[in-house]
Amino acid sequence: MIEPPFPPPIKPMKARVRETPSQPPGWVYEPKWDGFRALAWGGTTPHLDSRNGKPLLRYLPELQPALDQLPPGTVVDGEVVVVIDDATDFDALQLRIHPAASRVALLASETPAELVAFDLLADRGEDLRRVPYVERRRKLEALFADLEYPWHLTPVTDDLAEATRWFTEYEAAGCDGIICKQSGGGYKEDKREWIKWKHRRDADCVVGGYRLHKDGDRIGSILLGLYNVDGELHFIGHCSGFSDQDRLAVLEQLEQIRSDDSFGGGDYVRVPGQESRWSAGKDLSWIPVEPGVVVQVSYDQLEKGRFRHATRFERWRFDKPAEECTMDQLVRPEGVGFSEVVGDQ
């Protein structure tokens, strides 16, 4: 049987984050899907590896038939996603990584994973890593003539105007930005030569607490909240990008407004410090403050009413009352669904 021309594991090519797209000519554009990066290998023993070379089939056994579809000696770069209500759901995907076999089997049935392909590293034993992207894409499209669900092929364009439309209209489907690739570029393992054009928006948030730095004498991060329609303060994320000098000054200021409570309790109010298996033993303790200080931050992505990643500090808003920092300022994307973007395959 034909085997891949290089042994696993390999480190996938990466992207640098930018807030503007790469300008033509010489670039192509693809939607960036919100999931787990993965390399799919076809051969004597088909397997699926994470970006760190860890096996994924243990947690996603329903994808074994998808790997069996690959011709021997083929390696596909792509994204594992879980699609709920016609949009990728990263929270549901994270829950798939579970140690209990019984839970894995149940979730495989309830929230099955799918695969979105966007690059081809090997084709039936032929090493394509030095081949220009446009040729790899042509071969990937030819491969998809014989692949079926749960495989999907992400769209691509060399038209920046079209990519700009995707940037806005595909966000609701789970597209968290656009990947810009050089049309004549090879596939360079572990190199950040692609560009990830990501969304960036501002929000004015209430500081509801803080965590100390590991050194214990300065701010580690500030905890951010927004009020819902009932006037309850929800924890929605954190901000930690301060200089050492600012960390000392911010701690001094917030220590003066320490409180017994800031974010509310109860099942209906999101609070920080809740344990999960993703905590990995980290110290999640935090110190509440009186909710009166307002900060403007910028964020790249929302995930079910919270900031998916750490936010970026922009400025203090001493001119804005805390009670005006409400959930309705968050932009919730509207647009087409996942199935409309990638088709039924």
N, C-alpha and C positions, 0 to 999 in steps of 0.2 A: 504493500500500500504506500502511496505517496505521502511523505511527511513534510511538515513545514521546513523551509530552507534554513531556519535558525531555531535554536532551542529556547523554550521558555525558562524563566520569565524574562520579559523585556519591559522597560519603562516607557510608557506612552509619551508622545510629543505633547507639549504643554503650550499654554497661552499666557500672555501678559495682559493685565486688565487695563483698559483705556476707556475714557468717557466720550471719545469720538471715534468714528470708523477710519480704517485705512482707506486712502483715496486711490481711485483707479488712475491709470491702467495697471494691470498685472496682479489684481486681487480678485478673489471670489469670496462669496459670503454664504454662511450656513446658519440656521437657527441653532442656538445652544440649549439643549434640553436639560431639565432639572432632574437629574438622577444620579446613578452610580456609574462612573467611567469603567469600562470593561473591555477586555480583549477576548474574542471568541476564537478558539482553535479547532480546526477540523483535522482529523487524522485517525490513527489507530485508537487513541483514547481522547475523544473530543472533550474539551474542558473550557471553563470560563474563569478568567482571572480578573481580580480587581486591579486598580492602578498601581497598587503596591505588590502585585504578584500573588495575592492571596486567593485561594479557590473560593468561588462563589456558589457553585452548584449545591453545596451542602445546605445552603439557606434558600436556594431558588431551584428546587428539583424540577419544577414544571418547565424549565428552559432546556432540559436535556434534549427533547425532540427538536428544538430549534437548532442546537449544535449538530445533531445528527443530519440535518439538511445540508450542512456545509460540505463541499467537495474535499476530499483528503488533501492535506498540504495547504489549506487556506487559512488565513488569519485576518479577522475583521476587527476594526476598532469602532467602538460605539458606546452607547449609553443604555444601561438598564433602567427602565422606568416602570412605575405603577400608575395606571390611568384610572381615575375615578371621576365620574360626571364629565367625561370628555376633556379632562385636563390632567397633567401629571401631578402626582401627590407625593411629595418628598417625605412627609411624615409617615404615610402609609408604607413607603418603601423602607424607611429606617426600621420600622417595626418588623420587617421580614428577617432581620438579622437577630435570630433568637436561638438560644442554646438547646431548647427542648425539641426533640424530633416530632413529638405530637403537635406542638404549636406550629412548627414549620409546615407540617402537612396540612393543618387547618387553614393557615394563611395562604398557602399555595392555591387552595381552592377558592378562598374568599376574596383575596386581592392578588391575583396572578400577575407576575411581572411580564414585561414585553421588552423587545430589543430594538433600538434605533441605530442603524449603521450609518457611519459617515466617512469611513476611510478603509482602504484595503492594503494590507501590508504584505500579504503573500497570496498568490493565486495558483492553486494546484501545483505547489512546489516551486513556483517562480518568485524570487525575492523582488518586491516592488519598492523597497524603501528608498532607493535612489532614483526611482522613476518620477517624473514631474507629476504634480497633483492632478492635472487635467487628465493624464493618461490613467492614473490610478482610479479616478472617478469613472472614466469610461468603462474600465474593467469591472468596477463595483456595480454599475448599472447593468452590465451584461450578466453578472452573477445573480442579480435579483430576478432575472427571468425565471429562475428555478427555485426561489425561496418564497415561503408562505408564512402566514401568521404563526408565531408572534413577532416575526421580523417586520421592520419598517425601514424605509430608505428616506433619510432626511433630504429636503430640497436644497438646491444650491443655485446661485445666480452670480453673474459677473456685473449685474446692473445695480449700482449703489442706490438708485431711486427705489428699485424693487426691494432691496434689503432694508431700506429705511421704512418702507411700508410694513415689512415683516416685523421689524423692531417694535412697532406699535401694536399691530393687529394680532400677532401671534403670542403676545405675553399672556393672555388669558388661557391659552392652551398649555402653558407651562414652559414657554420659551423665555429664559431669563437673560437673553442678550443675543448677540450675533458674533459668530466666530469668523474672523477674516484670515484667509489663507492665501499665500502667494501661489498663483496659478502654475508657475513653473518650479515650485519648490519641492524638494524631496522630503521624506519623512525622517526627522532627526530625533532619535530617542532622547527623552528627558530634557529636551531643549525648548525654551520658551520663545519660539519664533512665530507662532500664531498670535493674533490679537483678539482679545475678548472685549467686545464693545458692550458695555453693561448700562442698564438704567441707573439713574441717580436722581433722587428726589429729596426735598427738604421737609422737615417736620419740626414743630415746636413742642417740646416735651417737658413734663414736670420731673424734677429730680426727686425721687421718692426714697432714695437710700444710696449706700455706697458699700463697696467691698475694699478692704485694705490690700495694699500691695504685699507680695510675699515677704518683703523686708519688714513690714509692719509699721513703718513710719511715714507712709504716704498713701495717696489714693491708688488703688488698683484699677477700679472702674466705678463709674456712676451708673445707677439703675434708673431707667426711664419709665415714665408712666403717662397714660392718657386717660381722660375721664370718659365714661360712657354716658348714655342719655339719662341714666339714673343718678349721675353724680358720683359714681364709684370709680376709684383710681385703679386701672389695670396696669400691671407690669407688662411692658412690650419689648424690652431689650436693654442693651447696655452700651456704654461708650467708654473706651479705654485709651484712646490715642492722645495722651498728654505727655509733654516733656517732663523730665525729672523735677525741674523748677516748678512747673505748674502743678505737679502731683502734690508737692508739699503745700503750696498755697491753697489749692482746692480743699485739701484735708483740713487745714486750719479754719477755713470758712464754714465747711459743713459740720465740723465738730460743734460749732456754736448753735446749730439748730437740730441737734440730735433729738430723737423722739422715741416714744414707746411703740409707735405704729405709724405706718404711712399707707402702704398698699393694704386694702381690706382683706378680710378672710372670707371663708365660705367657698362653696363649689362654683359660684358664678363669677368670682373675681380672680383673675390670674395674678399670682404672687411669685416672687423670685425664690430660689433656694429649694425648689421641689426636686426630690430625688428621682432619678431614672437610671436605667442601666447605661446611659451615655455619660453619666456623671463620673464614672471610673474612679470613685473614691476622692474626687476633688472636694476641697473645702468650699461649700456653698453658703457659708454663713455671711450675713450682711447686716448693716447697721441702718435702721430707718431714720429719716429726717422729716421735719415738718415740711409738707409739700407746698412750698411757695416759690422756690427757685426754678426759673424756666431757662432751658437751653435749646438752641437750634442745632439740629444734627442733620446729616444727610445719610440716606440709606439706599441700598441697591435693590432689595427684594423683600416682599412680604410673604409670610407663610402663616395662614390662618390667624390673622389679627396680631401678629408680632413681627418684629424684624428678624429675618432669617440669619443675618450675619451681624457682627459688631458694626455700629454706626460710626460716622466720622464727625468729630466735633467741628462746628462752624463758628458759633459765637454764643455768648450769654445774652438772654433777652430780659434785661431788668425792666424793660418798658412794658412787658406783657403780663397780665394777670394769669395766675396758674389755672384758674377755672375756665379760661378760654382755650386751653390745650385739650381738645376733644378728639375722639376717634374719627370723626367725620372728615378730618383733614387728610387722612390717609387715602391715597389713590388706589382704587381697586380696578385692575385692568378689565376692559371689555374687548371682545373680539371673537374670532372664530375658535372652534374646538380642535382638539388634537387630531381627531380622525379626518377633519377637513384638510389639515396641513399635510399629513403623511399618507392619507388614503386608508383603505381598509386592509391593506396587506400587513 
